[in-house]
């Protein structure tokens, strides 16, 4: 057995060494710099806001300093008003979301699965969708009074249409071959729904749920101005009567935080329920 050896020219040693140099992994800052920037940008705004208020550029009657708004929130938390308001407002959103969600999904499924329903049910729904639902408040007051019913119905009306449209669109985008195969295999209606329809419409349905949650909190802000005796809207109305701008802004911030929180919950649910897509 003959072993041949080859000499590597001295001038090529550095080139060979350079060619096998491992690529350096990106640093922590390179991987997370935009996340840090996104987190710091609101903080920078709050700092500038506080400085402008302290310098007298912003009047406390127009836009109080963040520290004053925080103090107003601490005061509400200590006397228990904030917890009670969150419970009442959260209950209204949940009730409106459930009512509007059930109506929206059922109607979307009906119209998506039936051409007859699309021809008869969809046109009046599209006409109703074109109306600004917040403009129906005077009618809701005349029809249902000034109690809890108009508030919940206003939230439900805002919630129903995003879920209706997303459900309808998702069902119509299901590949017809899957349904035909299910018929050939002898699947029952329940099997076709659980195996084909539900997994197919889940992604778009969750998108509709995120849209509906945003509209639900927006609708609640307006609905709780209707002679509210409890909830975040009551706190804001009461603060308006006493010219407490800091409390009003704090209430609006709480509305925004609740909207972001519920959206985050749906996003987590979306990731968990659609794990099979990333694993496929």
N, C-alpha and C positions, 0 to 999 in steps of 0.2 A: 504494500500500500504506500503510495507516494503522497506526501503532504506538501503542497506548494504554499510558500509564504510570499506575501506581497508587501513591499515596503511602501509606506505612506510618505509622500514628500513632506519635509518639515514645514514648508509654507502652507500646507493644507490643514495642519493640525488645528489652528485657531478657527478655521472655517468649519471644521467638523464639530468642534466644541460648541461653536455658536449655534449650529443647526440642531443640537440636542438640548439646548438650554430650556428648561421647563417654563411654561408661560405662567407668569405671576397671577395669582387669583386677585380679583378686584378687592380693594380695601373696603372696610365697613362704610366709610363715607361715600365711596363711589356707588355702593349698593343702596344706600339709604338716604342719599342727599336730598332727593326730591320729597321723600316722606318728611324729612326734617323741615324742609322749607315750607311744606304745606301746613305743618303743625305750628311753625313759628309765625307765619303770616297773620293769623288772628291775634296772637299775643302781641305782635308789633302794633297792630291797630289799636288794641286796648291800651297799650302804653302811650301811644300818641294821643289817644282820646283823654286819658288821665292827665297828661301834661297840658293839653289844651284847656281842660277844665280848670286845672290849678292856676294856669296863667290868666284866666278870665276871658279867654277867647270864646269859650262856649258858656252860655248862661245856664245856670241850674234850672231855670224855669223852662228852658227849651230842651236841653239835653244834659241831664245830670252826669256827674263823673261815675265811672264804673264802680268806684268804691262806695258811693252813695246807693247805687242800685243794689250792690251786694248787701249792704246794711239793711236795706228794705226787705230783701229776701230772707235774711237771717231773722229779722223781726217777725215775718210771717211764719217762718218755720218754728220759732220758739213759742208763739201763741197758738199753734196748732191749725191756723187757718189754711196754710199751704197744703198740709196733708189731707184735710177734709176736701179742699177744692180739687186736688188731684184725683181723689177717689170718685167724686161726683162727675167730673169731666171725663175721666177714663171710662166710667160706666156708660156715659152717653155715647162715647165713641164706639165702644164695644157693641152696644145694642144697635146703633146705626150701621156699623160694619157688618154685623151678622145679618140683619134684615136686608140691607142693600146687597150684600154679597150673595145671599141665597137667591134673591130675585134675579140679580144680574147673571149668575152662573146658570140658573135654570132656563131663563129666557135665551141666553146665548147658546146653550146646548140644544134647545128646541129649534131655534132658527137655523143653527148650523147643521142639524141632522135632517131637517124637513124643508123641502123646497116650497111646500104650501105655507108653512109658517113664515118662511122668508118673505113670501109675497104678501102675506096678510098682517103679520105682526111687526116686521121690521120697519115699514114706512111710518106708522104712528110713533114708534119708538125713536126713530131718527128725527121726527118733528119735535118730539118732547126733548130730545137731547140738544136740539138747537136753541132751546130756551135757556137763558141764564138761571140756573136753579136758585141762586141767591135772590133773584128778583121775585121769586114766588113767596117770599116771607109774608107780605100783606095778605095774600090769599090763605096761607097756612094759619095765620092768626085768626082770620075770620072763620075758617072751617074748624080748626082744632083748639082755639083759645090760645092762652099764653102759658100753658103748663109745660110738661115735659114732652108731650106728643109732637108738637111742631119742631122742636129741637132735634129729636131723634129722627123724624121723617126727613128733615132737611139734610142731615148727615147721610141717611140711607139713600136719598136721591142722588147725592153727589157720588156716592160709592158705587152705585149700581152700574152706571154706564161704562166706566173703564173695564170692569169685569165682564160686562155683556159683550163689548166689542172684542176684547181679547179672547174670550171663550169662543165666540162665533168664528173669528179669524183662525184660531188654532185648530178647530174641528175641520174647517174647510181645507186646511193645509195638510191634513193627514193623507198619506199615500193610499190611494184607493186599492192598490194591490194588497195591502195588508188586510183590509176589510174583506176583500174577496177571498183571500186565503183563509181567513177565519170562518167564512161561510162554508167553504169547501171542507174544512176540518170539522165542521159541525159544532162550532163554538156557540154557546148560548149567549143571549144579550148581556148577561152579567159578565161572562168571560170576555166578551169583546170589549166591554167597557173597562174592565180592570186590567186586561193584558195589553190592549192596543190604544184605546181612546184616552184613558187617564194618563198614562206615561207620555203620550204624544202631546197633550195639551198642557202638561204641568209647567214647562218653562215659561210659556207665554201667559199662563194663568197667574204665575207668581209675579210676572212683570205688571200685570193688571192689578194685582193686590198691592204692590208698592205704589202705583199711581193712585189707587183708591185710598190708601192710608194718608197720603199727602192731602188729597181733597177732603178727607174726613176731618182732619184737624183744621183745615182752612174753613170748612163749613161750620165747624163747632165755634170758631172764633166769632163768626157772625151770628150764629144761632143763640149763643149765650148772651147776646145783647138784647134778646127779647125778654125783658122783665125777669132776668135771672135772679133767683134768691140764693143761689149757691153755685159753686164752681169757680173756675178761673175767671170767667166773664163777669161774675158778680164782684170779685176782687177788683178787676179793672174798672168796672162802672163805679164802684164805691170810691176808688182812688181818684177817679175823674171828678167826682163831686167835691172832694177835698183838695183838689189841685196837686195830687201826689204823682208827679210825672215819673219819679223813680220807681214807684210801685207799678205804674202802668207798663213801663218798659220791662220791668222784671217779669210781669205776667206774660208779656209777649215773648220774652226769652224762654220762659217755661214752655209755652206752646211750641216754640221751635225745637227745643230739646226733646220734648215728647215725640214730635214728628220724626226727628232724627233717630231716636231710640227705637221706635216701632219699625222704622225702615231698616235699621240694622238687624232687628230680630228676624225680619222677613228675608234679608240677605243671608243670614246664617242658615235659616230653614232652606233657602234655595240651594246653598252649597251642599247641605247634608242630603237633601232629597235628590239632587242631580249628581251625586258622586259617581254614578255608573258612567257618565259621559267622560269624565277625566280618566277613569280606570279603563275605559274601552280602548 
